[in-house]
């Protein structure tokens, strides 16, 4: 019999989010060069349109990113990233004050400004490796922290894919970082294995195949697979045509214990969760 997960909650600005039923986080990239939706949500009207669509389709969180982390992405200044993220956060919360916003950044100052503006979660693709102040900053802000596995930077990670056993090494790395984050005072932590980040396509599939092992971390696990190259390269298509593949792998992630799905397409992910919950019942 499948082991039932313990009740898991996140404290987001005083609101407890129950993860015993998996939740969906919608991606809003206010960038010009993200791999799938770069440039689509720069204007205020487009940001609002996307936020309204995702919230109406059932997103629990909106993840705002101002710095593209696709392989070999161009670097932007901290000032520009803050401008993008704070602007989008203000626009969304002015119109949807109950929205729970996650800020996708590896820079502690960007995280600080976004949370001060009203964001509720910090989503760090570097897991604290690219900014020594990140753990202390998040601890002071008293918000949940999504801690992802990555090696190097977005500019160098594609060359850092040597592992003896990718699943074990990613698990070990996450466990060590979780311990350090807790020692700094962060209470609510979500683990993200980092599909496609310093991992080949085959390695990403290996991690997904072993995703249930990440339950040993005893914290919620986030799966960020949406429209990634592990899907569209396997299917010999493009990110634009990878929705069906995304839905398939999101279903597998749920079956293997994921508590949060981070996606470009909210409705389809919410449908996955509904069907998964029916299967469990």
Secondary structure, 3 states (H helix, E strand, C coil): CCCCCCCCEEEECCEEEECCCCEEEEEEECCCCCCCCCCCCCCHHHHHHHHHHHHHCCCCEEEEECCCCCCCCCCCCHHHHHHHHHHHHHHHHHHCCCCEEEEECCCHHHHHHHHHHCCCEEEECCCCCCCCCHHHHHHHHCCEEEEECCCCCCCCHHHCCCCCCHHHHHHHHHHHHHHHHHHHCCCCEEEECCCCCCCCHHHHHHHHHCHHHHHHHCCCEEECCCCCHHHHCCCCCCHHHCHHHHHHHHHHHHHCCCCEEEECCHHHHHHHHHHHHHHHC
